[in-house]
Amino acid sequence: MDQFGIGQPVRRKEDVRLLTGAGTYTDDINREGQAWAVVLRSPHANARILSINTEAAKAAPGVLAVLTGHDADADGLGLFPVQVEVPGLDGKPVWCPPRKTLQTDFVRFVGDPVVLVVAETRAQAQDAAELVMVDYDILPSVTDTAAAAAPDAPVIWEQLGSNVCVYWSNKKEAQAEAAFAKAARTVSVELVNNRLVGNPMEPRVALGEYDAAKDHYTLHSPTQGVVRVREGLAQYIFKIPKEKMRVISPDVGGGFGLRGKLFPESAMVLWASKRLGRPVKWRSDRTETFMCDPHGRDHVTHAEMAFDADGKILGMKVETIAAMGGYLFDFGPRIPTVAGGRIQGTVYDMQAVSTRVKCVFTNTAPTDAYRGAGRPETAYVIERLLDQGALAFGISREEIRARNYVKPEQIPYVNCAGNEIDSGRFEETQQQALALMDWDGFEARAAESRARGKLRGRGLGFFIEASGGQPAEWARVRINAQGEALVHVGTFSHGQGHETAFAQVLHARLGIPFDKVRLIQGDSDVVPAGGGTGGSRSSQMGGVAVARASELVLAKAKRLAALILEAAEADIEHEGEIFRIAGTDRTLTWADIAQAEIPGETPGLDEELLYKRNTECNFPNGCHVAEVEVDTDTGEVAVVRYAAVDDVGVPLNPLLVHGQCHGGIVSGIGQALYEHARYDSESGQFLTATFQDYCMPRASDLPDLEVDLNVVPCPSNDLGVKGAGEGGSCGAPPAVVSAVCDALGVAHIDMPVTPEKVWAVLSQQRMAAE
């Protein structure tokens, strides 16, 4: 079997470059005459701006400009858009507040940008920012998600009259009520999906340049796709033709959903560059990343599930309050509503599902897509309810799930949101995961833990993903004079290994050596279209687009080879780098054909296409199983075993898939046990703005992760692939929390499961036993 073909565990070709320091990140790029920008941010969670005095800052050494929102208004900078529509239960659309580049009247979270200082050096800009005097009238704030929905909560946007920007429903209240009316048993749970900070390894950077002669802007910045950022900046902020805006993203150190947004700082450096006539650069420090990058999750939920006498699900009711922050970011209100709602029911056969979500403003950083983007929250609610159901019926957690899975003979299965799940063998995947974990050997391991004074518990979590979105993608394949294949694609690699995976696709289609395939991405001048990377869409959209463009190139190459060799096209054989007249030694190479000039034929091998499909998503899924040990003296929880079996369709590269699974699992364990972005309830101050205060999982916190694949090809795309990047974030939280509850003998405990929470439970149990 070809070691570089589809399905082979090829090592990432980009890693040699990145690990030896030969990568190029935005902060590595500097321009002659470059100035530095620093953003002065609000120190208050909610306040009226009474005045801004910039005179001392303007006189400081090295200062080139001190700009406020009044300057932005005078120059006609537009508002940042909300790029989704979410219909309200009352028929009203989502209420979108004006989000400016710099605030002039009110600030609505700690970190809200107020003044831009530009100087010759970053240090000079930082010093000058401290000289800006802003007079604030501090107002009451609300940072607690549930409290923001209360009638007596401080109203953040007076024009709205409340903090609820939209109350969304899937409009299945009547079906759910009818199901509950005939239930043999019902269970309920109150739970929290804790607020998270994405923390990509590379903090955000923006370098803006303006060419006055051409009236043209260029932005260098880490993104998850340059096309949408270019179009948003051009259309909404600067109100110019998109051809006058170029966005370039070099190597990017992580994204997780956060990097695909329109950011105020990107607009600031471009605007400042035009004003000053020189390049302007801004670099976030880690505290700014914590405070000002969009956060994820932050839901408070009450959920109920109804069963018949045999433990079959009859219906479910979910009421969620979801925090939006002080403003709505690009996709913010879509995440807990439409995005999470697409996979309601997950892998279980249930139709009478009522979901209602209040999206509320809070005096916090805005929330938006973070790894999984609504689907982890949905899966977590369902898995916690099933654990309650298992307790109510006195059966095992694996048994109650087995009774409710959508069966193979029901597929294609239209879920309660109207989406067709076209593939999956869910009970089989569970069986494989339990076997991988050695589920049946748990009691012996639990006894060994007890002998050491530890409590051991096990849990499982099943999820289904809706991966894909934006059902169109652009690709171009060009063969140069050296016989190399240049692959242009509108997706974007920010750590996933696209240089490797797409080279495997092209090598499998064209036979060009793996090391002669080059990926070109991240420049809107050479990648004019494409949806970027998000929602685990790259393999199923970008991969298929590359494959189809490759087939166009191969078809033309055969036609040109026949003309050059003066043979019938049907007689041309292709193998690897060689085209041959069948049965002869007359051959051509890719390079020969790419350089040929034939009368009546367009020279070269260069094909592009826009691949479109008629489905928005496909549905990767998986069963994750965790075992934990609890230290009864300290309440500390350790994940000591972990196994996962995922169905990602046909893996283009199992090594890359396993890496994506590992990353998702670690992020999910982080949510379950460690990570929590917290604000002070009285002052609204952000309490977790450094790694000293915000706990990220480390290698020492994790066991070896046993991962495997249940390959169920997706029938809706040429390659049979499904998304692979976000499953662990969906499967790990319910698996780990289930395991902790099992160890403690409790029905539920909220994330993050900190030692303090566990110790409190153990203390209560000791007191009750005395």
N, C-alpha and C positions, 0 to 999 in steps of 0.2 A: 504494500500500500504506500502511496506517495506520502512522504513524511511532512510535506508542506500543504497538503490538500485540506479540504473542508473536513472537520471532525478530528483533526490531529492536534495533540497537545503541544503546539509550537511555542517556544519561549518568545517573549515579547521582544521584537526587534528594536523598539524605541528605548528599551531599558539601558542598553550600553551607552547611548547618548546621554540619557538623563542621569544615570548613576555616576558617570565620569565627569559631570559638571559641564557638559557640552550643550545642555539645553539652553533655550532662550526664553526667559519669562519677561513680563512687561517691565518689571523693575530693573532688568538688565539693559533696557533701552533708554538712552539719554540722547538729547539733541543739543546741537550747538546753540548757545544763547538761552538755554532752558531756565525758566524760573520755577519756583516751588510754591505750591498752594497749601494752606492749612485751613481747616474749617473750624470756626468757633461754634460750639454747639450749646444747646440749652442745658443748664444745670438743674432745671425744674421740670416736673412731670406735667404740670398744667399751669400756664401763666399768661397774662396779657402783657404784650410788649408796649411799654410806655414811651421809651425813647432808646435810640442807639447812637452813642457818641464815638466816632471813629477818628477824631482829630489826632489824639496822641499816637494812635497806631500808625496813621499815615506818615507821621514825622519820624518814626522809628528807623534805625539804620537798615538799609537794604530794601525797604518796603517799596514796592512798585504799584500796588493797588490795594485798597480795602473796599470790598464790594458788599452791598446789602441787597435784600429783596426789592427795595425801591429802585435800585439800579437795574435789576433784572426786569422789573415791570416796565421801566422806561425804555429798555431795549427790546421789549416785546417777546421775552421768553414765555413759552406756553406752559400749560399745566401738564403734569404727569398723568397719563390715562390709566383707568382700570380697563383691562382688555378682555373682560368677560361680561356676560349678561346672566344674572341669576334672578329668575322670576320669584316674586314673593307670594306667600300664601294668600294675601289680600289682593293680589293682582298688581301690586305696585312693584316696579323694578328695584333693584338694589340702589340705595342712595349713595352717591359718590361725592365725597367732599373734594374741594379744590386742593391739590397737592402741589405746592410751589417748589422751586429750586431752593430758595432761601425764604424763611418766614419773616413776615413784617408786622403782623398783628397779634398772633397767638403762637405759643409753642405747646405741643401736645404730648411729648414724651421726653425723657432725659436722653439727650443726644440729637434732638431735632436741630437741623442746621440753620444758623442765623446769619453768620457773617463769613465771607471768604477773604482771607488775607493772602496776598501774593508777594513774595520777596525773592531776592537773589538766591538765598539758601533756605533750606527747610527750617534750620534753627532760627534764623532771623524771622521767618514767618510765625514760628511758634511763640517767640518772644513778643512779637508785635500783637498777636492775638490776645495776649494777656492784658494789653493796654486798652482794648475795646471795652467801653463801659455800656452795658445794657441795663436799663432800669425795668424790672419786672414787677408786676402785680400778681403775686402768687395766689392761685385759685385752688379750691379743693380738687383732688384727683381720685381716680379709681383705677386700680391695677388688678383687682381680683375679678376673675372672669364671671363668676356667678353673680357677684355683687353689682357688676355693671348693668345687668339686666333688671335689677330691682327698680321699682317706681321712684324711690327716693335717692337714687344714685346721682352724683354730680353729672350733669349733661355736658359731654365733651364738645359737641357741635350744636350750638344753640339753634341754628337754622332747622335742624332735624327735630328737635323737641324731645328726643330720647336717645339712648345709645344703640338702639337696634337699627342697623342699616338695612337688614332684610330678614324676614322670617320665612324660611323656605320649607316646603313640604313636597314629598313625592306623591301626595294626594291619594293615599291608600288607607286613610283613617277608618273608613267604613268596613273595608275588607278585614282589617286587623281586629276591629271590635267584634265582628261576627265570629272570627276565629277564637278569640278569647272567650266569647260567650259559651262555646261548646267544649272548653278545655277541661281535661281531667285534672291537670296541675298547671300552676304558673310559678315562675320564679322571677326574681328581679335583682338588679344590682345598681349601685351608685358608684361611679368611677370617674377618675381623672386621667386624661391624656396630658401628661406634663409638658410644659413649654420647653423647647430645646433650641440650642444654638448650633448651627451647622458646622462652623469652624473648619472650612477648608484649610489645608496646610499653607496655601499662599493667600495672604491677605489681599484685599482689593487694591488695585493700582489703576490710575488713569493718567494718560499722557495725551494732551490735546494740542493740535496744531491747526492753524488757519492760514491758508494761502490767499492773500488779498487779491493778487493778480487774477487768480482763477475763481475767487469767491468759493473756496472749497475747504471743507473741514476733514481732518483725519483724527480718529481716536484710536489709540492703542490701549487695550484693557482686557483683562481676563473675562471671558464670557463662556456661555454654553452654545453659542451660535451667533455669528456676526450679522446675519441678514435681518433678523427681527430687531436687534438693537439699532442697526443703521436706520431701518424704516421708522422705528419709534422716535428716535432723535430727530430725524428729518421732518416727519409729518407733524408731530405733536409739540416738540420743544422749539425747534428753529424754523419750522414752517417753510421749508425749502424743498426743491425736488430731491429725491433720494440720490440722484446722480452726483449731487454736490456734497454727499456725506460718505466717507469711507471709514469702516471699522475693521481693525486688525487685532486678532487675538493670537499671540504666539503660543508657546507651551503654557498650559494652565494647570496649576496645582490643586485640582479638586473643584467640584461644583456642587453636587448634591441637590440640585434644584435652585440654589441660591444665586448662581452666576448668570442665569438666563433672564435677568430683569433689567429694567431701565432705572438707572441710579442717578440721583441728583448730582453726585460728584462728577459723573461723566459729562453732564451738561456744563457744570461749572468750569472745567478746564478748557473746554472748547470755547465757551463764551469769554473766559479770561484771555485766552490766546488771541482771539479776534480783537479784543480791546487793547491788548498790549503790543500786538504785532510780533510775538515771540512764543515759542512752545511753553506750555505750562504743565507741570507734573504734580500729581497728588498721590501720596501713599498712605494707606490706612495703617495705623498701629493695631495691635491685638485688642486693646480695649475698645477702639472704635469698631472693630469687627464684632465684638460681643454686643455692643450697644446698638449698632446701626444697621448691620446686615439683617435681612428679614429673618425672623425666628420661625420655628415650626411647631405644629400641634397646638396645645393649649385649649383643650375642650373639657367641659364638665357635662357628664351624661347620666341620665336616668334611663334604664332600659328594662324591658320585661319580655319574657318569652313564654308562650303557651304550648303545652304538649297534650297529646291524647294519652290514653291509658297505657299505651305501649312505648311511650317515650319518643313518639314521632312529633316533630315540630309542626304545630298548626299555624303559628303566627308570631310576630314580634312587633313591639312598639319601642321606638327610640326617640327620646327628647334630648337634644344637645344644645348647650350654649357654647359658642365658639368665639374666641377673642380675635379681633381683627387688628388691634393696635390703634394708634392715634390716627392713622390714615389707611386707605385701602391701597395695597400694592397691586402689581399687574394682574395677578390671578387670585388674590387673597380670598374673596368670598366664594370662589368656585371650589376651593379645596375641601372644606367640610361638607359641602352640599352636593353639587353635581358630580365632582370627581370621586368623592367617597361613596356617593349613592350609586355609581355605576356597577359596583360589585356587591350591593346589598344582597344578603343571602349567602354570599361567597360560594362554597362548594356544596351547600346543603339544599335539599329540595324543599324550599319554602317560598310561597308567593304572597301570603297575606302579611306584608311587612310595611309598617307605617314608620316613616322617618321624618322628623321635623327638626330644623336647626335654626336657632336664633344667632345671627352673626352680630356681635356687639363691638362697639368701639371701646377701647380701654386706653389709659395713658401709658402705653408701652410701645416698644418697637413694633412695627407692622409684622404680621405673620403672612406667610406665603408657602409655596411648595417647598417641602423638605423631604428627602428620600422616602418615596412612597406616596406622599401628597394626598392624604385622605384615605387611602386604602389600608394603611396600618391601623388607623383609628377604627375603621369599620370592622376589620378582622378581630381586633382586640375586644370590642364590645361583644361580638357574637361568641367568641371563644370563652370569654368569662361567663356568659349566660349558659353555655353548654356545661361548664363545670358546675354551675349551680344546679342545672338540671340533673346531672349525674348524682349529686348529693341528694336531691329530692327523691329520686327513684331508687337510690341505693345500688346503683350500678357503676361500673368503671367508666372513666372518662373516655377511654378508647371505644367502649361499647356504645355509649350514647352517640358518638360521632358516626360509628359504623351504621347505626340504624337510620341515619339521616342523610348520608351522602347521596348526591345525584349519581345514579347508576350508569354504567357504560351504555346500556340500551336506551337511556333517556337522552343521550347526546346525539345531535345538537340540542342543547337545552336552553330555552329562553328564560333568563332569570327575571326576578321581580321588577327589575328596572328596564326590561325589554331588550336586553343585550343577549345575543346568541353566543353561548359558550360552545365552541365547535370541536373541542377535544379535551381529553383528560380522563384519567383512571384514578379516582380519588381514594377509594378504599385500598386499592393496590399500593398506592404511594404511602399510605399510612402503614400498611403491613411492612413495607420495605424499611421505613424509618424506624419502626419498633424493633425490627430485626437488627438493623445497624446499631441501635443503641443497646442491644441485649436487654430489652424490656423485661423479659422473664427472669433475668438474673438480678433484678433490683433488690429483692429481699435480702439476699446475702450481702450485698453492698451496704444496705441500710443497717444491718446488724453490725457490720464492721465499723461503720460510722458511730453507732451508739456506743460501741466499746471504747471509742476515743472521746466520748462525751459530746458528740455532735448529732444534730438532727439532720436526716437526709430526706429529701423529697424529690418527686419527679412530676413533670408536667409536659403537656404537648399543646401545640398550636398549629392549626391548619389555616391557610390563607389562599385566596385567589387574587391575582393582580389584574388590572386593566392596563396593559402596556401598549404603547404606540402613540395614539393621538396624532393630530395633524396628518391626515392620511394622504400626503403627497411628499415626495422627496426628489431632489435633483441630483444627478451624477453625470460626470463626463470622464471618459477614458481616452487618453491620447498616447499613441506609441511614437517615441521620438527616434531620431536618426541612429541612436545607439541601441535601439531595440528595447529600451526601458518603457515601462508602462507608468504613466502619470495619471493617478486617480484623483479627480476633483470630486468632492462630495459635500452636500449641504449640512450633513450632521457634523458633530464636533467632538473630538476626543479630548477630555480633560482628565485622563487617567485610566480609561477603560481598555486601551490597547487596540484602537482602531487601525493603527499602522500595520499591526500584525493580522488582525482578523480580515480586513479588506484585502490585504495581500494574498491571504489564503483563498478568498473567494475568486479573485482575479486569476491567480495561478491555476485554480481548478478549472476555470472556464477557458483560459487562453494558453496555458502551458508555459507562460513566461516565468523564468526563475523567480522564486520568492524574493531574493535579494535585489532583483531588478525592478521591483514595484515600489513606487514612491507615492505617498499620500500628500495631497495638497488641500489644505483647509484653512479656515480662519482668516480670510481676507475677502471682504465684500466686493473688491474689484475683480477677483478671479473666481469667486463663488457667488454668482449673482442671485441664486435662489436656494431655498432649503429651510427646513424647520429647526435646525440645530439638534442638540441632544437633550432629551428630557423625557421622562416617562418610559425609559428603557426602550426607545424606539429605533436605535441606530442599526442594529442587525436586521430587523425586520423591514425597515424602510431604506436606510442607506445601503445595507447589504444587498437587498433585492435590486435597488436602482443601479448599483455597481455591476451586479450580475447581468442585468438586462443591457446596460450600455456595453458591456464586454461582448455580449452576443452580437450586437450591432457591428462592433469592430471586427469580430471574427467573420461575419458574413461578408463585409466589404473586403477583408483581406483575402478571402477565398476567391471572390470575384476578380480582384486585381491580380492575384497569383495566376488565375486561369488566363487572363489577358497577356500577362508578361510571358508565361510559358507556352502560350498559344495552344491551350488545351481546353477541353470542356470543363466547366466548373464542377460537374459531378465527378470528374476524375481526380480532383485535387484532394489529397489527404493532408490532414494536419495532425502533427504530434509534437508536443513541446514547442521548441522554437523553430521547427522546420515545417515548411509546406512542400509537398512532393506530388509529382504526377504518379499516380498509382502504378506500381510495377516497374518504375524506372529509378534512375539515380539523379534525375533532374530536380533540383530543390531550390528553394528560396528561404530566407530567414525573415523574421519580423522586421529587422532593420532594413533589409533589401526592399521590402514592400512599402515601408513607411517613407523611403526616400524616392520611390519610383515616380516618374512623371509620365502619365499616359494621356494621349490626346482624348479629349472628351470626358475625362474623369477628374473630379476634384482631387488634388494631390493630398497625400497623407492619410493617416488612420486616426481619426479624431471624431468621436461620436458622443452626443449628450442626449439626455432625455429627462423628462419629468415623470416619475413613476407615481401613479395614482391607484388607490385601491378603494373598494366600496365598503370596507369596514373600518371603523375608527380604531379598534383595539383588537388585541388577542389576549389570551388569558393564561399566563403562566401561573403555576400554583405549587404548593409544597407543604410537607408536614415536617415540623421541627419539634425536637424532643430535647428536654433539658433535665439534668439532675443537679441539685444544689445541696450544699451542706451549710447548716446554720450553727454558728458558735453560740451556745446558750449563755455564755458569760458576757459577751460583748454585743450580740445581735448581728454580727457581721455575716454576710451571705457570700458564699463562694460558688460559682458555677464550676462543677467538677467534671461533668461529662456533657457533651453536646453532640447531637446527630441530626442531620437534615437530609431529606430527599426532596429534590426539586424537579419539577417538570418544566423545562424551558424549551420544549420542542427539540429540534435537532441542534446540538451544540456546534457552532462553527469551530470553537476551540475549547475543549473541556478545561484546559488549564486556566484560560481567561475566565470561564464561567465559574470555576471553583474560587478564583480570586474575588470575583464579584459577590459570590455567596458569602465568603468569609467577611468581606467588608460590610455587607448588609447585616449579617448576624452580629458583628461587633457593635454596629450602630444601634441595633435593637436591644442588645444587652445593656448598652449605655443608657438607653431610655429606661429600661426596666429597673436598673440598680443604682445608677450613678448620676445621670445628668438632670439638671433642673435649673432653668433660668428663672430667677426670683427677683421680685421687686418688693420694697418696703411698703407695707399696706397703708401707712400714714403719709409718708413724704413722697412716695412714688419713686424713690431712688433705686437704681439698679444695683442689686447686691452681689451679682455674680459676673463681674466684668473682667476677671482674670482667671487663669488656670489654677490659681490658689483657691478660688471660690467656686469654680465650676468644675466638677469632677468628670474627667473623660476616662473611659476604660483604657487600661494599659495592657501590654502583652502579658505581664505577670498576673493579670486578673482573669486570664482566659485559659481553659484547657485546650488540648488538641481538638480541633473542630472536625468531626467526621462528616463529610459531605458526599453525596452520591446523586445520581440523576436517574429519573424514570423518563425515558425518552418516548414521548408521545408527539409525533410530528404535528405541526399546525397545518391544516389543509388550506388555509386562506392566503398563503404566500409561497413563492417559488422555492424558497430555501427550507420551508418547514420550521422556521425559527419562532421563538417567543422571547419576550424580554427576560433579562436575567439580573438586572442590577439592584432591584429594590425588594426582592422577596424576603431576604433576611430581616429587614426592618419591619416586615409584616409578621413573620413567624416567631421571632425571638421574644418580643415582649409578652405575648400570652403564654408561651412555653415556660419562660422563666418565672413569671408571676404565679402560674399554676403550680410550679414546682415548690415555690416558697410557701404557698398556701398549704400544699400537701405536707410539707415538713412541719409547719406550725399547727396543723389541724384546724385552720380557720377557713371561712368561706371566701374571703377577699381581703386584700391589702393593696393600697394604692401605690402606684409608681411615683417617684423612684423608691424602691424598697430599701431605704437607708437603714443602717444599724440602729439608729434612734427609734424608727418605727417598729422594727422587729423586737428590740429590747423592751419597748413599751408593751407589746403583745405578750411577750414571755413573762414580764412582771405581773401583768394582770392575771395570767394563767396561774402563776405561783400563788398570788394572793387568793384567788378563787379556790385553790386546792388546800389552803391552810385552814 
